[in-house]
Amino acid sequence: MKPSLSRRNLVAGNWKMYYAPEKAQAWVEQYIQEYPTNAVFQIEIALHVPFPFITHMCNILSKYTPVQIGAQNVAFAYEGPYTGEVSASMLRAAGARYCIIGHSERRQLFYETDEQIVTKIELVQREEILPILCVGETAEERQANRTQKVITKQLELIFEKQEDLDLKYLTVAYEPVWAIGSGKPATPEQAQEIHAFIRELFRQECGPEMANRIAIIYGGSVNTENAGKFFEQPDIDGALVGGASLNGHSFFEIQQQLQQIKYPTPPLPN
Ligand code: 13P
């Protein structure tokens, strides 16, 4: 059942650094085959593609389906001498409506800090791009019983700077690092426990209304077989999907499961 009228539900795909243009084209054909022309979705759907594909994918997908295109990262400055970086205003101009921020691969491989992450959220929000903030613990941190501590720390600056951010349009993605790309997802119960914990942090720091509104999605080895079990949990508002989003059929099926579970009464077609 839908827990709140105002809470957003979202399936976001993350292609990471996969796919040459021909494959992207094949993906669109797969997806469009599944997509019924009169379908109405009450959930949000985002697909995070590599920078060079953003405009092309907007042109061939967002015009005909509810899929909005997103970026996987953004620069931590408005503009300047940052060779190789892409700014929030450039993403906006390219057509991006969403942006993943602070993915564990960026935190670990590119040493992104919580300070940079909060700046990135501010910068994309100025361009009316919707940020998806990733948090999550490593296997070692979970074994040492530090999951809640790690997540609290990852969210600390967000709460400190909440006056400068528009938290109602933030999505938090709980992605335990050990579940990413491992084929070993968290159990729906493990994920629900941490989602409820994150919501409670928002309640303490921002009040009950924000806690109820904030969209918290799960990521880490989500596929067509297990997605529904996550979506049945009361505090799981959607999914951030890596590997399974590389197949247009699977990506469609996952979003359909979210729609059916959170909005059991189908909307009237347009
Ligand atoms: P997988 O779904 O491939 O585990 O990837 C999850 C992820 O990192 C999405 O951002």
Boltz pocket constraint, residues with backbone or C-beta under 6 A from the ligand:
constraints:
  - pocket:
      binder: B
      contacts: [[A, 14], [A, 103], [A, 175], [A, 179], [A, 180], [A, 181], [A, 182], [A, 183], [A, 219], [A, 220], [A, 221], [A, 222], [A, 240], [A, 241], [A, 242], [A, 243], [A, 244]]
      max_distance: 6.0
